[in-house]
Amino acid sequence: MIRIYYFAGLRDAAGKSEDTIDRPQWTVQELLDWAEAAYPAFSGKSILVAVNEEYAKREDVIRDGDTVALIPPVSGG
């Protein structure tokens, strides 16, 4: 199982803070494609992805047992 956590505005758009997906593996891009299909409000947003607490690239592979965080862009001053 892959555990996915949604933060800030993504949590509001999803209507929940996490999902658990039963897949052996997929790429970060495949996960983002799935998230946009599952939660249309994610479409067009710039989303950062962390896998096991490290930022990931779109081609990185997520495996069974990994924890993923979807993070919207954050700005501050």
HTML snippet that shows the backbone in 3Dmol.js (N, CA, C, O; Angstrom):
<script src="https://3Dmol.org/build/3Dmol-min.js"></script>
<div id="view" style="width:600px;height:400px;position:relative"></div>
<script>
const pdb = `
ATOM      1  N   MET A   1       0.827  -1.179   0.000  1.00  0.00           N
ATOM      2  CA  MET A   1       0.000   0.000   0.000  1.00  0.00           C
ATOM      3  C   MET A   1       0.875   1.247   0.000  1.00  0.00           C
ATOM      4  O   MET A   1       1.940   1.289   0.615  1.00  0.00           O
ATOM      5  N   ILE A   2       0.397   2.242  -0.698  1.00  0.00           N
ATOM      6  CA  ILE A   2       1.067   3.536  -0.747  1.00  0.00           C
ATOM      7  C   ILE A   2       0.162   4.526  -0.027  1.00  0.00           C
ATOM      8  O   ILE A   2      -1.018   4.647  -0.357  1.00  0.00           O
ATOM      9  N   ARG A   3       0.706   5.226   0.945  1.00  0.00           N
ATOM     10  CA  ARG A   3      -0.075   6.206   1.699  1.00  0.00           C
ATOM     11  C   ARG A   3       0.218   7.589   1.127  1.00  0.00           C
ATOM     12  O   ARG A   3       1.376   7.972   0.961  1.00  0.00           O
ATOM     13  N   ILE A   4      -0.853   8.336   0.826  1.00  0.00           N
ATOM     14  CA  ILE A   4      -0.732   9.659   0.225  1.00  0.00           C
ATOM     15  C   ILE A   4      -1.355  10.672   1.173  1.00  0.00           C
ATOM     16  O   ILE A   4      -2.510  10.529   1.574  1.00  0.00           O
ATOM     17  N   TYR A   5      -0.582  11.706   1.534  1.00  0.00           N
ATOM     18  CA  TYR A   5      -1.066  12.782   2.395  1.00  0.00           C
ATOM     19  C   TYR A   5      -1.237  14.052   1.574  1.00  0.00           C
ATOM     20  O   TYR A   5      -0.403  14.373   0.728  1.00  0.00           O
ATOM     21  N   TYR A   6      -2.327  14.772   1.832  1.00  0.00           N
ATOM     22  CA  TYR A   6      -2.615  16.039   1.153  1.00  0.00           C
ATOM     23  C   TYR A   6      -2.447  17.169   2.157  1.00  0.00           C
ATOM     24  O   TYR A   6      -2.916  17.077   3.291  1.00  0.00           O
ATOM     25  N   PHE A   7      -1.775  18.236   1.734  1.00  0.00           N
ATOM     26  CA  PHE A   7      -1.526  19.357   2.631  1.00  0.00           C
ATOM     27  C   PHE A   7      -2.181  20.634   2.128  1.00  0.00           C
ATOM     28  O   PHE A   7      -2.372  20.824   0.927  1.00  0.00           O
ATOM     29  N   ALA A   8      -2.523  21.514   3.083  1.00  0.00           N
ATOM     30  CA  ALA A   8      -3.038  22.863   2.845  1.00  0.00           C
ATOM     31  C   ALA A   8      -4.239  22.837   1.891  1.00  0.00           C
ATOM     32  O   ALA A   8      -5.205  22.113   2.131  1.00  0.00           O
ATOM     33  N   GLY A   9      -4.180  23.623   0.813  1.00  0.00           N
ATOM     34  CA  GLY A   9      -5.300  23.735  -0.116  1.00  0.00           C
ATOM     35  C   GLY A   9      -5.641  22.432  -0.814  1.00  0.00           C
ATOM     36  O   GLY A   9      -6.786  22.228  -1.218  1.00  0.00           O
ATOM     37  N   LEU A  10      -4.662  21.545  -0.961  1.00  0.00           N
ATOM     38  CA  LEU A  10      -4.942  20.244  -1.590  1.00  0.00           C
ATOM     39  C   LEU A  10      -5.820  19.393  -0.679  1.00  0.00           C
ATOM     40  O   LEU A  10      -6.683  18.650  -1.148  1.00  0.00           O
ATOM     41  N   ARG A  11      -5.593  19.508   0.619  1.00  0.00           N
ATOM     42  CA  ARG A  11      -6.434  18.785   1.579  1.00  0.00           C
ATOM     43  C   ARG A  11      -7.877  19.289   1.471  1.00  0.00           C
ATOM     44  O   ARG A  11      -8.820  18.497   1.490  1.00  0.00           O
ATOM     45  N   ASP A  12      -8.039  20.605   1.358  1.00  0.00           N
ATOM     46  CA  ASP A  12      -9.380  21.172   1.213  1.00  0.00           C
ATOM     47  C   ASP A  12     -10.030  20.713  -0.095  1.00  0.00           C
ATOM     48  O   ASP A  12     -11.210  20.363  -0.112  1.00  0.00           O
ATOM     49  N   ALA A  13      -9.269  20.714  -1.180  1.00  0.00           N
ATOM     50  CA  ALA A  13      -9.800  20.323  -2.486  1.00  0.00           C
ATOM     51  C   ALA A  13     -10.186  18.843  -2.520  1.00  0.00           C
ATOM     52  O   ALA A  13     -11.171  18.469  -3.157  1.00  0.00           O
ATOM     53  N   ALA A  14      -9.408  18.004  -1.834  1.00  0.00           N
ATOM     54  CA  ALA A  14      -9.701  16.566  -1.798  1.00  0.00           C
ATOM     55  C   ALA A  14     -10.828  16.240  -0.819  1.00  0.00           C
ATOM     56  O   ALA A  14     -11.510  15.225  -0.954  1.00  0.00           O
ATOM     57  N   GLY A  15     -11.010  17.112   0.159  1.00  0.00           N
ATOM     58  CA  GLY A  15     -12.023  16.845   1.178  1.00  0.00           C
ATOM     59  C   GLY A  15     -11.571  15.834   2.207  1.00  0.00           C
ATOM     60  O   GLY A  15     -12.382  15.313   2.973  1.00  0.00           O
ATOM     61  N   LYS A  16     -10.288  15.557   2.228  1.00  0.00           N
ATOM     62  CA  LYS A  16      -9.712  14.635   3.210  1.00  0.00           C
ATOM     63  C   LYS A  16      -8.210  14.860   3.259  1.00  0.00           C
ATOM     64  O   LYS A  16      -7.641  15.520   2.389  1.00  0.00           O
ATOM     65  N   SER A  17      -7.581  14.312   4.272  1.00  0.00           N
ATOM     66  CA  SER A  17      -6.151  14.557   4.456  1.00  0.00           C
ATOM     67  C   SER A  17      -5.262  13.443   3.918  1.00  0.00           C
ATOM     68  O   SER A  17      -4.054  13.629   3.776  1.00  0.00           O
ATOM     69  N   GLU A  18      -5.850  12.286   3.617  1.00  0.00           N
ATOM     70  CA  GLU A  18      -5.013  11.192   3.120  1.00  0.00           C
ATOM     71  C   GLU A  18      -5.808  10.161   2.346  1.00  0.00           C
ATOM     72  O   GLU A  18      -7.031  10.074   2.455  1.00  0.00           O
ATOM     73  N   ASP A  19      -5.079   9.381   1.560  1.00  0.00           N
ATOM     74  CA  ASP A  19      -5.606   8.229   0.827  1.00  0.00           C
ATOM     75  C   ASP A  19      -4.616   7.086   1.008  1.00  0.00           C
ATOM     76  O   ASP A  19      -3.433   7.309   1.264  1.00  0.00           O
ATOM     77  N   THR A  20      -5.106   5.883   0.875  1.00  0.00           N
ATOM     78  CA  THR A  20      -4.255   4.705   0.817  1.00  0.00           C
ATOM     79  C   THR A  20      -4.576   3.984  -0.479  1.00  0.00           C
ATOM     80  O   THR A  20      -5.732   3.649  -0.740  1.00  0.00           O
ATOM     81  N   ILE A  21      -3.556   3.746  -1.293  1.00  0.00           N
ATOM     82  CA  ILE A  21      -3.730   3.143  -2.612  1.00  0.00           C
ATOM     83  C   ILE A  21      -2.993   1.804  -2.636  1.00  0.00           C
ATOM     84  O   ILE A  21      -1.843   1.709  -2.205  1.00  0.00           O
ATOM     85  N   ASP A  22      -3.663   0.781  -3.140  1.00  0.00           N
ATOM     86  CA  ASP A  22      -3.072  -0.552  -3.233  1.00  0.00           C
ATOM     87  C   ASP A  22      -2.505  -0.753  -4.633  1.00  0.00           C
ATOM     88  O   ASP A  22      -3.190  -1.249  -5.527  1.00  0.00           O
ATOM     89  N   ARG A  23      -1.245  -0.360  -4.811  1.00  0.00           N
ATOM     90  CA  ARG A  23      -0.527  -0.547  -6.081  1.00  0.00           C
ATOM     91  C   ARG A  23       0.893  -0.946  -5.742  1.00  0.00           C
ATOM     92  O   ARG A  23       1.447  -0.460  -4.756  1.00  0.00           O
ATOM     93  N   PRO A  24       1.501  -1.823  -6.538  1.00  0.00           N
ATOM     94  CA  PRO A  24       2.878  -2.218  -6.245  1.00  0.00           C
ATOM     95  C   PRO A  24       3.872  -1.091  -6.523  1.00  0.00           C
ATOM     96  O   PRO A  24       4.860  -0.942  -5.803  1.00  0.00           O
ATOM     97  N   GLN A  25       3.612  -0.295  -7.572  1.00  0.00           N
ATOM     98  CA  GLN A  25       4.480   0.850  -7.853  1.00  0.00           C
ATOM     99  C   GLN A  25       3.867   1.692  -8.952  1.00  0.00           C
ATOM    100  O   GLN A  25       3.028   1.218  -9.718  1.00  0.00           O
ATOM    101  N   TRP A  26       4.290   2.946  -9.026  1.00  0.00           N
ATOM    102  CA  TRP A  26       3.969   3.839 -10.129  1.00  0.00           C
ATOM    103  C   TRP A  26       4.927   5.005 -10.077  1.00  0.00           C
ATOM    104  O   TRP A  26       5.617   5.194  -9.076  1.00  0.00           O
ATOM    105  N   THR A  27       4.983   5.778 -11.117  1.00  0.00           N
ATOM    106  CA  THR A  27       5.865   6.942 -11.120  1.00  0.00           C
ATOM    107  C   THR A  27       5.139   8.117 -10.463  1.00  0.00           C
ATOM    108  O   THR A  27       3.920   8.102 -10.294  1.00  0.00           O
ATOM    109  N   VAL A  28       5.912   9.120 -10.103  1.00  0.00           N
ATOM    110  CA  VAL A  28       5.330  10.332  -9.541  1.00  0.00           C
ATOM    111  C   VAL A  28       4.344  10.932 -10.546  1.00  0.00           C
ATOM    112  O   VAL A  28       3.268  11.389 -10.160  1.00  0.00           O
ATOM    113  N   GLN A  29       4.704  10.933 -11.829  1.00  0.00           N
ATOM    114  CA  GLN A  29       3.796  11.485 -12.843  1.00  0.00           C
ATOM    115  C   GLN A  29       2.492  10.696 -12.904  1.00  0.00           C
ATOM    116  O   GLN A  29       1.420  11.289 -13.029  1.00  0.00           O
ATOM    117  N   GLU A  30       2.567   9.372 -12.818  1.00  0.00           N
ATOM    118  CA  GLU A  30       1.350   8.556 -12.821  1.00  0.00           C
ATOM    119  C   GLU A  30       0.478   8.878 -11.606  1.00  0.00           C
ATOM    120  O   GLU A  30      -0.746   8.940 -11.715  1.00  0.00           O
ATOM    121  N   LEU A  31       1.110   9.081 -10.459  1.00  0.00           N
ATOM    122  CA  LEU A  31       0.366   9.449  -9.258  1.00  0.00           C
ATOM    123  C   LEU A  31      -0.323  10.800  -9.459  1.00  0.00           C
ATOM    124  O   LEU A  31      -1.491  10.949  -9.097  1.00  0.00           O
ATOM    125  N   LEU A  32       0.373  11.781 -10.024  1.00  0.00           N
ATOM    126  CA  LEU A  32      -0.218  13.094 -10.258  1.00  0.00           C
ATOM    127  C   LEU A  32      -1.379  13.005 -11.250  1.00  0.00           C
ATOM    128  O   LEU A  32      -2.401  13.668 -11.078  1.00  0.00           O
ATOM    129  N   ASP A  33      -1.214  12.185 -12.282  1.00  0.00           N
ATOM    130  CA  ASP A  33      -2.305  11.987 -13.242  1.00  0.00           C
ATOM    131  C   ASP A  33      -3.529  11.385 -12.547  1.00  0.00           C
ATOM    132  O   ASP A  33      -4.657  11.815 -12.783  1.00  0.00           O
ATOM    133  N   TRP A  34      -3.298  10.387 -11.690  1.00  0.00           N
ATOM    134  CA  TRP A  34      -4.384   9.767 -10.937  1.00  0.00           C
ATOM    135  C   TRP A  34      -5.048  10.798 -10.025  1.00  0.00           C
ATOM    136  O   TRP A  34      -6.276  10.861  -9.957  1.00  0.00           O
ATOM    137  N   ALA A  35      -4.252  11.605  -9.324  1.00  0.00           N
ATOM    138  CA  ALA A  35      -4.795  12.593  -8.390  1.00  0.00           C
ATOM    139  C   ALA A  35      -5.654  13.617  -9.112  1.00  0.00           C
ATOM    140  O   ALA A  35      -6.704  14.009  -8.604  1.00  0.00           O
ATOM    141  N   GLU A  36      -5.223  14.059 -10.294  1.00  0.00           N
ATOM    142  CA  GLU A  36      -6.018  15.027 -11.058  1.00  0.00           C
ATOM    143  C   GLU A  36      -7.331  14.410 -11.540  1.00  0.00           C
ATOM    144  O   GLU A  36      -8.354  15.092 -11.596  1.00  0.00           O
ATOM    145  N   ALA A  37      -7.304  13.131 -11.887  1.00  0.00           N
ATOM    146  CA  ALA A  37      -8.538  12.454 -12.306  1.00  0.00           C
ATOM    147  C   ALA A  37      -9.466  12.250 -11.106  1.00  0.00           C
ATOM    148  O   ALA A  37     -10.681  12.411 -11.225  1.00  0.00           O
ATOM    149  N   ALA A  38      -8.900  11.898  -9.959  1.00  0.00           N
ATOM    150  CA  ALA A  38      -9.705  11.654  -8.756  1.00  0.00           C
ATOM    151  C   ALA A  38     -10.224  12.953  -8.152  1.00  0.00           C
ATOM    152  O   ALA A  38     -11.331  12.991  -7.615  1.00  0.00           O
ATOM    153  N   TYR A  39      -9.429  14.018  -8.236  1.00  0.00           N
ATOM    154  CA  TYR A  39      -9.767  15.305  -7.633  1.00  0.00           C
ATOM    155  C   TYR A  39      -9.577  16.397  -8.685  1.00  0.00           C
ATOM    156  O   TYR A  39      -8.507  17.003  -8.750  1.00  0.00           O
ATOM    157  N   PRO A  40     -10.590  16.659  -9.505  1.00  0.00           N
ATOM    158  CA  PRO A  40     -10.462  17.633 -10.591  1.00  0.00           C
ATOM    159  C   PRO A  40      -9.961  19.010 -10.138  1.00  0.00           C
ATOM    160  O   PRO A  40      -9.361  19.732 -10.935  1.00  0.00           O
ATOM    161  N   ALA A  41     -10.191  19.381  -8.894  1.00  0.00           N
ATOM    162  CA  ALA A  41      -9.711  20.674  -8.395  1.00  0.00           C
ATOM    163  C   ALA A  41      -8.180  20.750  -8.367  1.00  0.00           C
ATOM    164  O   ALA A  41      -7.622  21.843  -8.274  1.00  0.00           O
ATOM    165  N   PHE A  42      -7.500  19.606  -8.447  1.00  0.00           N
ATOM    166  CA  PHE A  42      -6.027  19.599  -8.485  1.00  0.00           C
ATOM    167  C   PHE A  42      -5.504  20.014  -9.858  1.00  0.00           C
ATOM    168  O   PHE A  42      -4.354  20.436  -9.980  1.00  0.00           O
ATOM    169  N   SER A  43      -6.330  19.900 -10.877  1.00  0.00           N
ATOM    170  CA  SER A  43      -5.908  20.150 -12.252  1.00  0.00           C
ATOM    171  C   SER A  43      -5.350  21.561 -12.411  1.00  0.00           C
ATOM    172  O   SER A  43      -5.946  22.539 -11.962  1.00  0.00           O
ATOM    173  N   GLY A  44      -4.199  21.640 -13.057  1.00  0.00           N
ATOM    174  CA  GLY A  44      -3.567  22.923 -13.322  1.00  0.00           C
ATOM    175  C   GLY A  44      -2.772  23.491 -12.168  1.00  0.00           C
ATOM    176  O   GLY A  44      -2.129  24.530 -12.316  1.00  0.00           O
ATOM    177  N   LYS A  45      -2.801  22.840 -11.031  1.00  0.00           N
ATOM    178  CA  LYS A  45      -2.029  23.323  -9.880  1.00  0.00           C
ATOM    179  C   LYS A  45      -0.596  22.802  -9.960  1.00  0.00           C
ATOM    180  O   LYS A  45      -0.347  21.692 -10.432  1.00  0.00           O
ATOM    181  N   SER A  46       0.325  23.613  -9.496  1.00  0.00           N
ATOM    182  CA  SER A  46       1.716  23.193  -9.393  1.00  0.00           C
ATOM    183  C   SER A  46       1.867  22.468  -8.054  1.00  0.00           C
ATOM    184  O   SER A  46       1.792  23.087  -6.992  1.00  0.00           O
ATOM    185  N   ILE A  47       2.078  21.171  -8.113  1.00  0.00           N
ATOM    186  CA  ILE A  47       2.115  20.355  -6.898  1.00  0.00           C
ATOM    187  C   ILE A  47       3.514  19.788  -6.702  1.00  0.00           C
ATOM    188  O   ILE A  47       4.077  19.169  -7.605  1.00  0.00           O
ATOM    189  N   LEU A  48       4.065  20.006  -5.517  1.00  0.00           N
ATOM    190  CA  LEU A  48       5.338  19.380  -5.151  1.00  0.00           C
ATOM    191  C   LEU A  48       5.030  18.015  -4.553  1.00  0.00           C
ATOM    192  O   LEU A  48       4.028  17.836  -3.861  1.00  0.00           O
ATOM    193  N   VAL A  49       5.906  17.057  -4.829  1.00  0.00           N
ATOM    194  CA  VAL A  49       5.706  15.699  -4.338  1.00  0.00           C
ATOM    195  C   VAL A  49       6.932  15.285  -3.536  1.00  0.00           C
ATOM    196  O   VAL A  49       8.066  15.431  -3.992  1.00  0.00           O
ATOM    197  N   ALA A  50       6.692  14.771  -2.344  1.00  0.00           N
ATOM    198  CA  ALA A  50       7.763  14.211  -1.525  1.00  0.00           C
ATOM    199  C   ALA A  50       7.459  12.728  -1.311  1.00  0.00           C
ATOM    200  O   ALA A  50       6.334  12.356  -0.978  1.00  0.00           O
ATOM    201  N   VAL A  51       8.463  11.901  -1.506  1.00  0.00           N
ATOM    202  CA  VAL A  51       8.332  10.467  -1.280  1.00  0.00           C
ATOM    203  C   VAL A  51       9.271  10.116  -0.131  1.00  0.00           C
ATOM    204  O   VAL A  51      10.479  10.338  -0.211  1.00  0.00           O
ATOM    205  N   ASN A  52       8.706   9.573   0.926  1.00  0.00           N
ATOM    206  CA  ASN A  52       9.483   9.233   2.121  1.00  0.00           C
ATOM    207  C   ASN A  52      10.296  10.431   2.607  1.00  0.00           C
ATOM    208  O   ASN A  52      11.476  10.310   2.936  1.00  0.00           O
ATOM    209  N   GLU A  53       9.639  11.587   2.642  1.00  0.00           N
ATOM    210  CA  GLU A  53      10.177  12.840   3.175  1.00  0.00           C
ATOM    211  C   GLU A  53      11.301  13.458   2.348  1.00  0.00           C
ATOM    212  O   GLU A  53      12.065  14.274   2.863  1.00  0.00           O
ATOM    213  N   GLU A  54      11.413  13.078   1.066  1.00  0.00           N
ATOM    214  CA  GLU A  54      12.383  13.696   0.166  1.00  0.00           C
ATOM    215  C   GLU A  54      11.661  14.109  -1.107  1.00  0.00           C
ATOM    216  O   GLU A  54      10.872  13.345  -1.663  1.00  0.00           O
ATOM    217  N   TYR A  55      11.943  15.345  -1.567  1.00  0.00           N
ATOM    218  CA  TYR A  55      11.294  15.799  -2.799  1.00  0.00           C
ATOM    219  C   TYR A  55      11.629  14.851  -3.939  1.00  0.00           C
ATOM    220  O   TYR A  55      12.749  14.353  -4.049  1.00  0.00           O
ATOM    221  N   ALA A  56      10.631  14.612  -4.787  1.00  0.00           N
ATOM    222  CA  ALA A  56      10.774  13.639  -5.870  1.00  0.00           C
ATOM    223  C   ALA A  56      10.587  14.316  -7.225  1.00  0.00           C
ATOM    224  O   ALA A  56       9.905  15.334  -7.345  1.00  0.00           O
ATOM    225  N   LYS A  57      11.212  13.720  -8.238  1.00  0.00           N
ATOM    226  CA  LYS A  57      11.045  14.161  -9.626  1.00  0.00           C
ATOM    227  C   LYS A  57       9.899  13.368 -10.245  1.00  0.00           C
ATOM    228  O   LYS A  57       9.512  12.317  -9.733  1.00  0.00           O
ATOM    229  N   ARG A  58       9.367  13.871 -11.334  1.00  0.00           N
ATOM    230  CA  ARG A  58       8.216  13.235 -11.986  1.00  0.00           C
ATOM    231  C   ARG A  58       8.504  11.806 -12.436  1.00  0.00           C
ATOM    232  O   ARG A  58       7.590  10.983 -12.486  1.00  0.00           O
ATOM    233  N   GLU A  59       9.753  11.498 -12.763  1.00  0.00           N
ATOM    234  CA  GLU A  59      10.095  10.162 -13.248  1.00  0.00           C
ATOM    235  C   GLU A  59      10.466   9.185 -12.119  1.00  0.00           C
ATOM    236  O   GLU A  59      10.665   7.997 -12.373  1.00  0.00           O
ATOM    237  N   ASP A  60      10.559   9.676 -10.883  1.00  0.00           N
ATOM    238  CA  ASP A  60      10.891   8.797  -9.760  1.00  0.00           C
ATOM    239  C   ASP A  60       9.785   7.766  -9.547  1.00  0.00           C
ATOM    240  O   ASP A  60       8.617   8.021  -9.840  1.00  0.00           O
ATOM    241  N   VAL A  61      10.171   6.599  -9.034  1.00  0.00           N
ATOM    242  CA  VAL A  61       9.224   5.495  -8.827  1.00  0.00           C
ATOM    243  C   VAL A  61       8.801   5.451  -7.361  1.00  0.00           C
ATOM    244  O   VAL A  61       9.631   5.529  -6.455  1.00  0.00           O
ATOM    245  N   ILE A  62       7.504   5.327  -7.153  1.00  0.00           N
ATOM    246  CA  ILE A  62       6.918   5.153  -5.825  1.00  0.00           C
ATOM    247  C   ILE A  62       6.594   3.673  -5.689  1.00  0.00           C
ATOM    248  O   ILE A  62       5.998   3.078  -6.587  1.00  0.00           O
ATOM    249  N   ARG A  63       6.984   3.081  -4.570  1.00  0.00           N
ATOM    250  CA  ARG A  63       6.795   1.637  -4.384  1.00  0.00           C
ATOM    251  C   ARG A  63       5.873   1.338  -3.204  1.00  0.00           C
ATOM    252  O   ARG A  63       5.634   2.186  -2.345  1.00  0.00           O
ATOM    253  N   ASP A  64       5.370   0.123  -3.191  1.00  0.00           N
ATOM    254  CA  ASP A  64       4.553  -0.368  -2.092  1.00  0.00           C
ATOM    255  C   ASP A  64       5.266  -0.082  -0.770  1.00  0.00           C
ATOM    256  O   ASP A  64       6.450  -0.388  -0.626  1.00  0.00           O
ATOM    257  N   GLY A  65       4.558   0.497   0.188  1.00  0.00           N
ATOM    258  CA  GLY A  65       5.133   0.813   1.489  1.00  0.00           C
ATOM    259  C   GLY A  65       5.632   2.247   1.606  1.00  0.00           C
ATOM    260  O   GLY A  65       5.949   2.701   2.705  1.00  0.00           O
ATOM    261  N   ASP A  66       5.707   2.968   0.488  1.00  0.00           N
ATOM    262  CA  ASP A  66       6.174   4.355   0.525  1.00  0.00           C
ATOM    263  C   ASP A  66       5.082   5.282   1.052  1.00  0.00           C
ATOM    264  O   ASP A  66       3.890   4.976   0.998  1.00  0.00           O
ATOM    265  N   THR A  67       5.532   6.417   1.560  1.00  0.00           N
ATOM    266  CA  THR A  67       4.643   7.484   2.002  1.00  0.00           C
ATOM    267  C   THR A  67       4.880   8.688   1.110  1.00  0.00           C
ATOM    268  O   THR A  67       6.020   9.101   0.899  1.00  0.00           O
ATOM    269  N   VAL A  68       3.799   9.249   0.587  1.00  0.00           N
ATOM    270  CA  VAL A  68       3.877  10.361  -0.356  1.00  0.00           C
ATOM    271  C   VAL A  68       3.149  11.564   0.231  1.00  0.00           C
ATOM    272  O   VAL A  68       2.078  11.427   0.823  1.00  0.00           O
ATOM    273  N   ALA A  69       3.737  12.735   0.062  1.00  0.00           N
ATOM    274  CA  ALA A  69       3.087  13.982   0.455  1.00  0.00           C
ATOM    275  C   ALA A  69       2.887  14.835  -0.787  1.00  0.00           C
ATOM    276  O   ALA A  69       3.826  15.050  -1.553  1.00  0.00           O
ATOM    277  N   LEU A  70       1.670  15.321  -0.989  1.00  0.00           N
ATOM    278  CA  LEU A  70       1.372  16.256  -2.076  1.00  0.00           C
ATOM    279  C   LEU A  70       1.252  17.636  -1.442  1.00  0.00           C
ATOM    280  O   LEU A  70       0.424  17.864  -0.560  1.00  0.00           O
ATOM    281  N   ILE A  71       2.094  18.548  -1.909  1.00  0.00           N
ATOM    282  CA  ILE A  71       2.247  19.849  -1.274  1.00  0.00           C
ATOM    283  C   ILE A  71       2.005  20.952  -2.300  1.00  0.00           C
ATOM    284  O   ILE A  71       2.664  20.979  -3.340  1.00  0.00           O
ATOM    285  N   PRO A  72       1.075  21.858  -2.024  1.00  0.00           N
ATOM    286  CA  PRO A  72       0.888  22.977  -2.961  1.00  0.00           C
ATOM    287  C   PRO A  72       2.048  23.965  -2.812  1.00  0.00           C
ATOM    288  O   PRO A  72       2.774  23.924  -1.819  1.00  0.00           O
ATOM    289  N   PRO A  73       2.221  24.842  -3.787  1.00  0.00           N
ATOM    290  CA  PRO A  73       3.277  25.844  -3.664  1.00  0.00           C
ATOM    291  C   PRO A  73       3.032  26.724  -2.432  1.00  0.00           C
ATOM    292  O   PRO A  73       1.894  27.061  -2.105  1.00  0.00           O
ATOM    293  N   VAL A  74       4.102  27.076  -1.777  1.00  0.00           N
ATOM    294  CA  VAL A  74       4.019  27.891  -0.566  1.00  0.00           C
ATOM    295  C   VAL A  74       4.864  29.131  -0.785  1.00  0.00           C
ATOM    296  O   VAL A  74       5.983  29.048  -1.290  1.00  0.00           O
ATOM    297  N   SER A  75       4.334  30.268  -0.408  1.00  0.00           N
ATOM    298  CA  SER A  75       5.125  31.493  -0.496  1.00  0.00           C
ATOM    299  C   SER A  75       5.124  32.163   0.870  1.00  0.00           C
ATOM    300  O   SER A  75       4.245  31.930   1.700  1.00  0.00           O
ATOM    301  N   GLY A  76       6.082  32.959   1.068  1.00  0.00           N
ATOM    302  CA  GLY A  76       6.169  33.652   2.347  1.00  0.00           C
ATOM    303  C   GLY A  76       7.066  34.862   2.228  1.00  0.00           C
ATOM    304  O   GLY A  76       7.652  35.119   1.176  1.00  0.00           O
ATOM    305  N   GLY A  77       7.162  35.563   3.261  1.00  0.00           N
ATOM    306  CA  GLY A  77       7.977  36.756   3.179  1.00  0.00           C
ATOM    307  C   GLY A  77       8.728  37.004   4.421  1.00  0.00           C
ATOM    308  O   GLY A  77       9.468  37.984   4.509  1.00  0.00           O
TER     309      GLY A  77
END
`;
const viewer = $3Dmol.createViewer("view");
viewer.addModel(pdb, "pdb");
viewer.setStyle({}, {cartoon: {color: "spectrum"}});
viewer.zoomTo();
viewer.render();
</script>
